[in-house]
Amino acid sequence: MKSNDQRIITGIINGDDKVLNQFYRENIRYIQGYILRNYGNEQDVEDVFQDAMVVLYQKLRSGVLEISVPITTYFYGICKNIWRNRLRKNKRLIIGEEFEVYEKTSYDISVGETEHKEKEHLYRKHFQNLSADHRKILHLFFEGKSMKEISLIIGCTEGYTRKKKFMAKKKLIKMIEGDPCYGELMAVC
């Protein structure tokens, strides 16, 4: 664990105002961006941030938490999970003794669609990190081109093109599965 992360963890456990204020300033914009992109407002941002800080404090205070990613990444994951749960809960409104489905206009998009957007973002982020050759082969494949057509376009044999496509997919999957966000997304599914 990096020394800065350890300083932050110690500061959160001890209630160090300086550390807490700095942590807030450095992380609020990421949480704000996520929530505002996913049908929340400024008040939601503040509520989620505060709730996530309480969760993080409780987990750190318990002493059983082992963090294998930067503390900011872990905190972002907590915020995302809290927001997803709120989106799910806001799909239902209790009126009297009965449950009625109440669709708010700000929640027109389902949580499933939000999660799909996150998965697509994760895919695109890592797709861009592939070599130009790998991106081109996969792009042609996703366009529906046959292996024969792809091999003609890139100037290789069909067998070699298949091998390159396999290697490109394997590398992309490895990068995606190695991303901390992947574990969070799969835990929700």
Summary of the structure (lengths in Angstrom):
residues: 189
radius of gyration: 21.7
end to end distance: 28.7
largest distance: 68.7
contacts: 487
relative contact order: 0.09
helix: 75%
strand: 4%
